């Protein structure tokens, strides 16, 4: 980011402070929101891959499927490991972000089956962890190993319809110590999309009211089958 842009941004925020009555230190507060290593807990976001691929096919029916939607079947995959504040979250804490080694990208494809996703998650979220790329992605693997996937979702061979509460209960049953206060089940207009689990910096389950209250409110949600099952 150029010095000219920074000066322009500070001037713009100062003008907004006068015009809209914002605190004069608003710009400083915004900068602190992106301070690398300064956060309260993590969110491990696990995407239901069959829903992603079904939605992608509906949006782009004539395009070749991406890596996640071809080849071996995937169930839950890692969307990301996100540093969070108790309210809000930091993002893009280093611009430009330190470059990722291709070896690290290749090593993560079993959990995050998209090089583009891996680069994006590092740029937006990993740079806020205060860790090196290697250490951050080691933590991604550690978090994923900690959160066990309910067995009924590992090889789902037929589409099912469930409630968000049933999905949550399956994760709670499989992960002793996890509660609905430390997770959220996400959906689009009809499908299961993600399960988000909050973890402290010590990787214990962490209550996160702001995340938990965003659980899907649909009466029922569709869960597409794992591809090839």
C-alpha atoms as an extended CHARMM CRD file, in Angstrom:
* protein
*
       229  EXT
         1         1  UNK       CA              0.0000000000        0.0000000000        0.0000000000  PROA      1               0.0000000000
         2         2  UNK       CA              1.5300000000        3.3230000000       -1.0510000000  PROA      2               0.0000000000
         3         3  UNK       CA              2.2130000000        6.2320000000        1.2980000000  PROA      3               0.0000000000
         4         4  UNK       CA              0.0460000000        8.4070000000       -0.9610000000  PROA      4               0.0000000000
         5         5  UNK       CA             -2.8950000000        6.0430000000       -0.4910000000  PROA      5               0.0000000000
         6         6  UNK       CA             -2.3630000000        5.9350000000        3.2870000000  PROA      6               0.0000000000
         7         7  UNK       CA             -2.3820000000        9.7330000000        3.4650000000  PROA      7               0.0000000000
         8         8  UNK       CA             -5.5360000000        9.8040000000        1.3410000000  PROA      8               0.0000000000
         9         9  UNK       CA             -7.2190000000        7.1890000000        3.5480000000  PROA      9               0.0000000000
        10        10  UNK       CA             -6.3850000000        9.0900000000        6.7390000000  PROA      10              0.0000000000
        11        11  UNK       CA             -7.7570000000       12.2870000000        5.2260000000  PROA      11              0.0000000000
        12        12  UNK       CA            -10.9310000000       10.4980000000        4.1230000000  PROA      12              0.0000000000
        13        13  UNK       CA            -11.5410000000        9.0660000000        7.5840000000  PROA      13              0.0000000000
        14        14  UNK       CA            -10.8790000000       12.4490000000        9.1740000000  PROA      14              0.0000000000
        15        15  UNK       CA            -13.4440000000       14.0030000000        6.8340000000  PROA      15              0.0000000000
        16        16  UNK       CA            -15.9360000000       11.2680000000        7.6690000000  PROA      16              0.0000000000
        17        17  UNK       CA            -15.3250000000       11.8840000000       11.3590000000  PROA      17              0.0000000000
        18        18  UNK       CA            -16.3540000000       15.5050000000       10.9240000000  PROA      18              0.0000000000
        19        19  UNK       CA            -19.2430000000       14.8300000000        8.5580000000  PROA      19              0.0000000000
        20        20  UNK       CA            -20.8010000000       11.8560000000       10.3220000000  PROA      20              0.0000000000
        21        21  UNK       CA            -19.7290000000       12.4620000000       13.8960000000  PROA      21              0.0000000000
        22        22  UNK       CA            -17.3480000000        9.5060000000       14.0360000000  PROA      22              0.0000000000
        23        23  UNK       CA            -14.7260000000        9.4530000000       16.8090000000  PROA      23              0.0000000000
        24        24  UNK       CA            -11.5750000000       11.2720000000       15.7520000000  PROA      24              0.0000000000
        25        25  UNK       CA             -9.5490000000        8.1350000000       16.4940000000  PROA      25              0.0000000000
        26        26  UNK       CA            -11.6690000000        5.9700000000       14.1600000000  PROA      26              0.0000000000
        27        27  UNK       CA             -8.7870000000        5.4220000000       11.7620000000  PROA      27              0.0000000000
        28        28  UNK       CA             -6.5070000000        4.2790000000       14.5730000000  PROA      28              0.0000000000
        29        29  UNK       CA             -9.2150000000        1.8680000000       15.7520000000  PROA      29              0.0000000000
        30        30  UNK       CA             -9.5680000000        0.4680000000       12.2360000000  PROA      30              0.0000000000
        31        31  UNK       CA             -5.8230000000       -0.0670000000       12.0330000000  PROA      31              0.0000000000
        32        32  UNK       CA             -5.8630000000       -1.9540000000       15.3480000000  PROA      32              0.0000000000
        33        33  UNK       CA             -8.5720000000       -4.2170000000       13.9370000000  PROA      33              0.0000000000
        34        34  UNK       CA             -5.9480000000       -5.5790000000       11.5930000000  PROA      34              0.0000000000
        35        35  UNK       CA             -3.0320000000       -6.0200000000       13.9900000000  PROA      35              0.0000000000
        36        36  UNK       CA             -1.4040000000       -9.3670000000       13.3030000000  PROA      36              0.0000000000
        37        37  UNK       CA             -1.4550000000      -11.7690000000       16.2570000000  PROA      37              0.0000000000
        38        38  UNK       CA             -3.9950000000       -9.7070000000       18.2260000000  PROA      38              0.0000000000
        39        39  UNK       CA             -7.1800000000      -11.7940000000       18.4210000000  PROA      39              0.0000000000
        40        40  UNK       CA             -9.2260000000      -13.7800000000       20.9260000000  PROA      40              0.0000000000
        41        41  UNK       CA            -10.0010000000      -17.1730000000       19.3930000000  PROA      41              0.0000000000
        42        42  UNK       CA            -10.1980000000      -19.1610000000       16.1660000000  PROA      42              0.0000000000
        43        43  UNK       CA            -13.1130000000      -20.3400000000       14.0540000000  PROA      43              0.0000000000
        44        44  UNK       CA            -12.5500000000      -23.5820000000       12.1720000000  PROA      44              0.0000000000
        45        45  UNK       CA            -14.9050000000      -23.4170000000        9.1830000000  PROA      45              0.0000000000
        46        46  UNK       CA            -15.7590000000      -26.8070000000        7.6500000000  PROA      46              0.0000000000
        47        47  UNK       CA            -17.5890000000      -26.6590000000        4.3150000000  PROA      47              0.0000000000
        48        48  UNK       CA            -19.8930000000      -29.4280000000        3.1210000000  PROA      48              0.0000000000
        49        49  UNK       CA            -18.2210000000      -30.0620000000       -0.2250000000  PROA      49              0.0000000000
        50        50  UNK       CA            -21.2380000000      -31.6560000000       -2.0070000000  PROA      50              0.0000000000
        51        51  UNK       CA            -23.2800000000      -28.4830000000       -1.4000000000  PROA      51              0.0000000000
        52        52  UNK       CA            -20.4830000000      -26.2870000000       -2.7320000000  PROA      52              0.0000000000
        53        53  UNK       CA            -20.1470000000      -28.3970000000       -5.8750000000  PROA      53              0.0000000000
        54        54  UNK       CA            -23.8930000000      -28.5920000000       -6.4570000000  PROA      54              0.0000000000
        55        55  UNK       CA            -24.2090000000      -24.8140000000       -6.1420000000  PROA      55              0.0000000000
        56        56  UNK       CA            -21.1810000000      -24.2550000000       -8.3960000000  PROA      56              0.0000000000
        57        57  UNK       CA            -22.6420000000      -26.5340000000      -11.0630000000  PROA      57              0.0000000000
        58        58  UNK       CA            -25.9390000000      -24.6520000000      -10.9330000000  PROA      58              0.0000000000
        59        59  UNK       CA            -24.1430000000      -21.3140000000      -11.3270000000  PROA      59              0.0000000000
        60        60  UNK       CA            -21.7520000000      -22.4480000000      -14.0740000000  PROA      60              0.0000000000
        61        61  UNK       CA            -23.2780000000      -25.5060000000      -15.7900000000  PROA      61              0.0000000000
        62        62  UNK       CA            -20.9850000000      -25.3560000000      -18.8270000000  PROA      62              0.0000000000
        63        63  UNK       CA            -17.6830000000      -24.8600000000      -17.0220000000  PROA      63              0.0000000000
        64        64  UNK       CA            -15.3370000000      -27.6760000000      -16.0880000000  PROA      64              0.0000000000
        65        65  UNK       CA            -15.5880000000      -28.5320000000      -12.3750000000  PROA      65              0.0000000000
        66        66  UNK       CA            -12.8140000000      -27.2840000000      -10.1150000000  PROA      66              0.0000000000
        67        67  UNK       CA            -10.4510000000      -29.5750000000       -8.2570000000  PROA      67              0.0000000000
        68        68  UNK       CA            -12.7600000000      -30.0150000000       -5.2960000000  PROA      68              0.0000000000
        69        69  UNK       CA            -15.6150000000      -31.2080000000       -7.5120000000  PROA      69              0.0000000000
        70        70  UNK       CA            -13.7020000000      -33.7520000000       -9.5760000000  PROA      70              0.0000000000
        71        71  UNK       CA            -11.5130000000      -36.6710000000       -8.7080000000  PROA      71              0.0000000000
        72        72  UNK       CA            -11.8790000000      -38.2660000000       -5.3090000000  PROA      72              0.0000000000
        73        73  UNK       CA            -15.0640000000      -37.5360000000       -3.3250000000  PROA      73              0.0000000000
        74        74  UNK       CA            -14.9770000000      -35.0420000000       -0.4610000000  PROA      74              0.0000000000
        75        75  UNK       CA            -17.3400000000      -34.6540000000        2.4950000000  PROA      75              0.0000000000
        76        76  UNK       CA            -16.4320000000      -31.8610000000        4.9410000000  PROA      76              0.0000000000
        77        77  UNK       CA            -13.3840000000      -29.9010000000        3.8140000000  PROA      77              0.0000000000
        78        78  UNK       CA            -11.5840000000      -27.0540000000        5.5700000000  PROA      78              0.0000000000
        79        79  UNK       CA            -12.7310000000      -23.6410000000        4.4170000000  PROA      79              0.0000000000
        80        80  UNK       CA            -10.4140000000      -21.8710000000        6.8160000000  PROA      80              0.0000000000
        81        81  UNK       CA             -9.0770000000      -21.2150000000       10.2990000000  PROA      81              0.0000000000
        82        82  UNK       CA            -10.0710000000      -17.6540000000       11.1390000000  PROA      82              0.0000000000
        83        83  UNK       CA             -8.6670000000      -15.4720000000       13.9300000000  PROA      83              0.0000000000
        84        84  UNK       CA            -11.6210000000      -13.7460000000       15.6210000000  PROA      84              0.0000000000
        85        85  UNK       CA            -12.3490000000      -11.0730000000       18.1900000000  PROA      85              0.0000000000
        86        86  UNK       CA            -15.1660000000      -11.6900000000       20.6430000000  PROA      86              0.0000000000
        87        87  UNK       CA            -16.9570000000       -9.1780000000       18.4200000000  PROA      87              0.0000000000
        88        88  UNK       CA            -15.8290000000       -8.9370000000       14.8180000000  PROA      88              0.0000000000
        89        89  UNK       CA            -12.6370000000      -10.1960000000       13.2440000000  PROA      89              0.0000000000
        90        90  UNK       CA             -9.3780000000       -8.9640000000       11.7080000000  PROA      90              0.0000000000
        91        91  UNK       CA             -8.5730000000       -9.5190000000        8.0450000000  PROA      91              0.0000000000
        92        92  UNK       CA             -5.7810000000       -8.8160000000        5.5620000000  PROA      92              0.0000000000
        93        93  UNK       CA             -3.3740000000       -7.9020000000        8.3450000000  PROA      93              0.0000000000
        94        94  UNK       CA             -0.3670000000       -7.7430000000        6.0000000000  PROA      94              0.0000000000
        95        95  UNK       CA             -0.7340000000       -6.1790000000        2.5600000000  PROA      95              0.0000000000
        96        96  UNK       CA              0.9070000000       -7.5040000000        0.5040000000  PROA      96              0.0000000000
        97        97  UNK       CA              0.8930000000      -10.8350000000        2.3420000000  PROA      97              0.0000000000
        98        98  UNK       CA              4.1150000000      -12.8390000000        2.6900000000  PROA      98              0.0000000000
        99        99  UNK       CA              4.2300000000      -15.2640000000       -0.2060000000  PROA      99              0.0000000000
       100       100  UNK       CA              3.2910000000      -18.8990000000        0.2910000000  PROA      100             0.0000000000
       101       101  UNK       CA              5.7260000000      -21.6380000000       -0.5570000000  PROA      101             0.0000000000
       102       102  UNK       CA              4.2730000000      -23.9970000000       -3.1650000000  PROA      102             0.0000000000
       103       103  UNK       CA              5.2960000000      -26.9250000000       -0.9760000000  PROA      103             0.0000000000
       104       104  UNK       CA              2.9650000000      -25.6810000000        1.7620000000  PROA      104             0.0000000000
       105       105  UNK       CA              0.1190000000      -25.2930000000       -0.7330000000  PROA      105             0.0000000000
       106       106  UNK       CA              0.6250000000      -28.8330000000       -2.0350000000  PROA      106             0.0000000000
       107       107  UNK       CA              0.7500000000      -30.2510000000        1.4760000000  PROA      107             0.0000000000
       108       108  UNK       CA             -2.6890000000      -28.8120000000        2.3450000000  PROA      108             0.0000000000
       109       109  UNK       CA             -4.6700000000      -30.0580000000       -0.6510000000  PROA      109             0.0000000000
       110       110  UNK       CA             -5.9460000000      -33.1090000000        1.2360000000  PROA      110             0.0000000000
       111       111  UNK       CA             -7.8090000000      -30.8070000000        3.6400000000  PROA      111             0.0000000000
       112       112  UNK       CA             -8.3690000000      -27.7280000000        1.4530000000  PROA      112             0.0000000000
       113       113  UNK       CA             -8.7410000000      -29.0600000000       -2.1080000000  PROA      113             0.0000000000
       114       114  UNK       CA             -8.1870000000      -25.7770000000       -3.9320000000  PROA      114             0.0000000000
       115       115  UNK       CA             -4.8800000000      -23.9070000000       -4.3410000000  PROA      115             0.0000000000
       116       116  UNK       CA             -6.8310000000      -20.6860000000       -4.8830000000  PROA      116             0.0000000000
       117       117  UNK       CA             -8.6290000000      -21.1940000000       -1.5490000000  PROA      117             0.0000000000
       118       118  UNK       CA             -5.3450000000      -21.8250000000        0.2750000000  PROA      118             0.0000000000
       119       119  UNK       CA             -3.7720000000      -18.6380000000       -1.0720000000  PROA      119             0.0000000000
       120       120  UNK       CA             -6.9130000000      -16.6390000000       -0.2780000000  PROA      120             0.0000000000
       121       121  UNK       CA             -7.2090000000      -17.9620000000        3.2750000000  PROA      121             0.0000000000
       122       122  UNK       CA             -3.5860000000      -17.1060000000        3.9960000000  PROA      122             0.0000000000
       123       123  UNK       CA             -3.9570000000      -13.5870000000        2.6270000000  PROA      123             0.0000000000
       124       124  UNK       CA             -7.2020000000      -12.7690000000        4.4550000000  PROA      124             0.0000000000
       125       125  UNK       CA             -6.9610000000      -14.7800000000        7.6670000000  PROA      125             0.0000000000
       126       126  UNK       CA             -3.5600000000      -16.4130000000        8.0790000000  PROA      126             0.0000000000
       127       127  UNK       CA             -1.7590000000      -13.0690000000        8.0420000000  PROA      127             0.0000000000
       128       128  UNK       CA             -3.7550000000      -12.0970000000       11.1560000000  PROA      128             0.0000000000
       129       129  UNK       CA             -2.5580000000      -15.1050000000       13.1610000000  PROA      129             0.0000000000
       130       130  UNK       CA              0.8730000000      -13.6720000000       13.9290000000  PROA      130             0.0000000000
       131       131  UNK       CA              2.3780000000      -16.9500000000       12.6750000000  PROA      131             0.0000000000
       132       132  UNK       CA              4.6120000000      -17.9110000000        9.7940000000  PROA      132             0.0000000000
       133       133  UNK       CA              2.8670000000      -19.6200000000        6.8750000000  PROA      133             0.0000000000
       134       134  UNK       CA              4.1950000000      -23.0130000000        7.9440000000  PROA      134             0.0000000000
       135       135  UNK       CA              3.0770000000      -22.5740000000       11.5610000000  PROA      135             0.0000000000
       136       136  UNK       CA             -0.3280000000      -21.2650000000       10.5250000000  PROA      136             0.0000000000
       137       137  UNK       CA             -1.0790000000      -24.2040000000        8.2570000000  PROA      137             0.0000000000
       138       138  UNK       CA              0.2130000000      -26.5980000000       10.9090000000  PROA      138             0.0000000000
       139       139  UNK       CA             -2.4500000000      -25.0700000000       13.1470000000  PROA      139             0.0000000000
       140       140  UNK       CA             -5.0580000000      -25.5840000000       10.4150000000  PROA      140             0.0000000000
       141       141  UNK       CA             -4.1500000000      -29.2780000000       10.3600000000  PROA      141             0.0000000000
       142       142  UNK       CA             -4.1070000000      -29.4350000000       14.1560000000  PROA      142             0.0000000000
       143       143  UNK       CA             -7.5700000000      -27.8650000000       14.3970000000  PROA      143             0.0000000000
       144       144  UNK       CA             -8.9850000000      -30.1850000000       11.7610000000  PROA      144             0.0000000000
       145       145  UNK       CA             -7.5730000000      -33.2300000000       13.5720000000  PROA      145             0.0000000000
       146       146  UNK       CA             -9.1220000000      -32.0240000000       16.8190000000  PROA      146             0.0000000000
       147       147  UNK       CA            -12.6610000000      -31.6590000000       15.4540000000  PROA      147             0.0000000000
       148       148  UNK       CA            -14.0170000000      -35.0950000000       14.6330000000  PROA      148             0.0000000000
       149       149  UNK       CA            -16.5420000000      -35.4800000000       11.8280000000  PROA      149             0.0000000000
       150       150  UNK       CA            -19.6580000000      -37.4600000000       12.8180000000  PROA      150             0.0000000000
       151       151  UNK       CA            -19.4500000000      -40.8840000000       11.1560000000  PROA      151             0.0000000000
       152       152  UNK       CA            -22.7930000000      -40.4770000000        9.3890000000  PROA      152             0.0000000000
       153       153  UNK       CA            -21.2890000000      -37.5800000000        7.4040000000  PROA      153             0.0000000000
       154       154  UNK       CA            -18.0540000000      -39.2440000000        6.3830000000  PROA      154             0.0000000000
       155       155  UNK       CA            -19.4990000000      -41.3650000000        3.5690000000  PROA      155             0.0000000000
       156       156  UNK       CA            -23.0340000000      -40.0880000000        3.0820000000  PROA      156             0.0000000000
       157       157  UNK       CA            -24.2380000000      -42.1240000000        0.1080000000  PROA      157             0.0000000000
       158       158  UNK       CA            -27.6950000000      -40.5880000000       -0.2910000000  PROA      158             0.0000000000
       159       159  UNK       CA            -29.1280000000      -37.1020000000        0.1150000000  PROA      159             0.0000000000
       160       160  UNK       CA            -30.8650000000      -36.4530000000        3.4190000000  PROA      160             0.0000000000
       161       161  UNK       CA            -32.9430000000      -33.7130000000        5.0090000000  PROA      161             0.0000000000
       162       162  UNK       CA            -32.0950000000      -32.6000000000        8.5410000000  PROA      162             0.0000000000
       163       163  UNK       CA            -32.4640000000      -29.6820000000       10.9190000000  PROA      163             0.0000000000
       164       164  UNK       CA            -29.5320000000      -27.5010000000       11.9100000000  PROA      164             0.0000000000
       165       165  UNK       CA            -30.0290000000      -28.7810000000       15.4480000000  PROA      165             0.0000000000
       166       166  UNK       CA            -29.5450000000      -32.3620000000       14.2790000000  PROA      166             0.0000000000
       167       167  UNK       CA            -26.2930000000      -31.4580000000       12.5580000000  PROA      167             0.0000000000
       168       168  UNK       CA            -25.1000000000      -29.6830000000       15.7060000000  PROA      168             0.0000000000
       169       169  UNK       CA            -26.0730000000      -32.5900000000       17.9290000000  PROA      169             0.0000000000
       170       170  UNK       CA            -24.1550000000      -35.0130000000       15.7140000000  PROA      170             0.0000000000
       171       171  UNK       CA            -20.9960000000      -32.9100000000       16.1270000000  PROA      171             0.0000000000
       172       172  UNK       CA            -21.5640000000      -32.5070000000       19.8600000000  PROA      172             0.0000000000
       173       173  UNK       CA            -21.9940000000      -36.2620000000       20.2950000000  PROA      173             0.0000000000
       174       174  UNK       CA            -18.7870000000      -36.9410000000       18.3750000000  PROA      174             0.0000000000
       175       175  UNK       CA            -16.7420000000      -34.2010000000       20.1060000000  PROA      175             0.0000000000
       176       176  UNK       CA            -16.9190000000      -34.3760000000       23.9230000000  PROA      176             0.0000000000
       177       177  UNK       CA            -16.7990000000      -30.8840000000       25.4190000000  PROA      177             0.0000000000
       178       178  UNK       CA            -18.3090000000      -29.1800000000       22.3860000000  PROA      178             0.0000000000
       179       179  UNK       CA            -21.6370000000      -27.3750000000       22.8950000000  PROA      179             0.0000000000
       180       180  UNK       CA            -24.0250000000      -25.3570000000       20.7710000000  PROA      180             0.0000000000
       181       181  UNK       CA            -22.5380000000      -22.2300000000       22.3830000000  PROA      181             0.0000000000
       182       182  UNK       CA            -19.2570000000      -22.9340000000       20.5970000000  PROA      182             0.0000000000
       183       183  UNK       CA            -20.4600000000      -23.6120000000       17.0720000000  PROA      183             0.0000000000
       184       184  UNK       CA            -22.8160000000      -22.6750000000       14.2580000000  PROA      184             0.0000000000
       185       185  UNK       CA            -24.4150000000      -24.5800000000       11.3970000000  PROA      185             0.0000000000
       186       186  UNK       CA            -24.6660000000      -22.5160000000        8.2060000000  PROA      186             0.0000000000
       187       187  UNK       CA            -26.9200000000      -22.9130000000        5.1900000000  PROA      187             0.0000000000
       188       188  UNK       CA            -27.8290000000      -21.2350000000        1.9360000000  PROA      188             0.0000000000
       189       189  UNK       CA            -31.4810000000      -20.9910000000        0.9120000000  PROA      189             0.0000000000
       190       190  UNK       CA            -31.9450000000      -24.7360000000        1.1880000000  PROA      190             0.0000000000
       191       191  UNK       CA            -28.6710000000      -26.6370000000        1.7040000000  PROA      191             0.0000000000
       192       192  UNK       CA            -26.1880000000      -27.2750000000        4.4850000000  PROA      192             0.0000000000
       193       193  UNK       CA            -23.1000000000      -25.2240000000        3.6590000000  PROA      193             0.0000000000
       194       194  UNK       CA            -20.7860000000      -25.1660000000        6.6990000000  PROA      194             0.0000000000
       195       195  UNK       CA            -20.2000000000      -26.1030000000       10.3000000000  PROA      195             0.0000000000
       196       196  UNK       CA            -18.1530000000      -23.5330000000       12.2200000000  PROA      196             0.0000000000
       197       197  UNK       CA            -16.4500000000      -24.5270000000       15.4700000000  PROA      197             0.0000000000
       198       198  UNK       CA            -14.8640000000      -22.0000000000       17.8200000000  PROA      198             0.0000000000
       199       199  UNK       CA            -11.5130000000      -22.8800000000       19.3730000000  PROA      199             0.0000000000
       200       200  UNK       CA             -9.4250000000      -20.9940000000       21.8980000000  PROA      200             0.0000000000
       201       201  UNK       CA             -5.7820000000      -20.2620000000       21.2120000000  PROA      201             0.0000000000
       202       202  UNK       CA             -5.0700000000      -23.3960000000       23.2600000000  PROA      202             0.0000000000
       203       203  UNK       CA             -7.3690000000      -25.3360000000       20.8770000000  PROA      203             0.0000000000
       204       204  UNK       CA            -10.0120000000      -26.0380000000       23.4940000000  PROA      204             0.0000000000
       205       205  UNK       CA            -13.6340000000      -25.4640000000       22.5140000000  PROA      205             0.0000000000
       206       206  UNK       CA            -14.5340000000      -21.8280000000       23.0740000000  PROA      206             0.0000000000
       207       207  UNK       CA            -17.9890000000      -20.2880000000       23.5720000000  PROA      207             0.0000000000
       208       208  UNK       CA            -18.6180000000      -17.7000000000       20.8690000000  PROA      208             0.0000000000
       209       209  UNK       CA            -22.0560000000      -16.0460000000       21.1070000000  PROA      209             0.0000000000
       210       210  UNK       CA            -21.5900000000      -13.8750000000       18.0280000000  PROA      210             0.0000000000
       211       211  UNK       CA            -20.8390000000      -16.9390000000       15.8750000000  PROA      211             0.0000000000
       212       212  UNK       CA            -23.3820000000      -19.2680000000       17.5100000000  PROA      212             0.0000000000
       213       213  UNK       CA            -26.3360000000      -16.9600000000       16.9780000000  PROA      213             0.0000000000
       214       214  UNK       CA            -25.7610000000      -17.1080000000       13.2180000000  PROA      214             0.0000000000
       215       215  UNK       CA            -26.8740000000      -20.7480000000       13.0480000000  PROA      215             0.0000000000
       216       216  UNK       CA            -29.1780000000      -21.5710000000       10.1240000000  PROA      216             0.0000000000
       217       217  UNK       CA            -32.8210000000      -20.7250000000       10.8590000000  PROA      217             0.0000000000
       218       218  UNK       CA            -34.4780000000      -22.8610000000        8.1680000000  PROA      218             0.0000000000
       219       219  UNK       CA            -36.8970000000      -25.4950000000        9.4340000000  PROA      219             0.0000000000
       220       220  UNK       CA            -35.0470000000      -28.1650000000        7.4550000000  PROA      220             0.0000000000
       221       221  UNK       CA            -31.9410000000      -28.2150000000        5.2810000000  PROA      221             0.0000000000
       222       222  UNK       CA            -30.9230000000      -30.4920000000        2.4350000000  PROA      222             0.0000000000
       223       223  UNK       CA            -27.6150000000      -32.3740000000        2.6460000000  PROA      223             0.0000000000
       224       224  UNK       CA            -26.4950000000      -33.5810000000       -0.7960000000  PROA      224             0.0000000000
       225       225  UNK       CA            -24.7550000000      -36.9500000000       -0.9150000000  PROA      225             0.0000000000
       226       226  UNK       CA            -20.9880000000      -37.2740000000       -1.1420000000  PROA      226             0.0000000000
       227       227  UNK       CA            -20.1180000000      -37.4770000000       -4.8300000000  PROA      227             0.0000000000
       228       228  UNK       CA            -19.4480000000      -40.9540000000       -6.1390000000  PROA      228             0.0000000000
       229       229  UNK       CA            -21.1730000000      -42.6190000000       -3.1950000000  PROA      229             0.0000000000
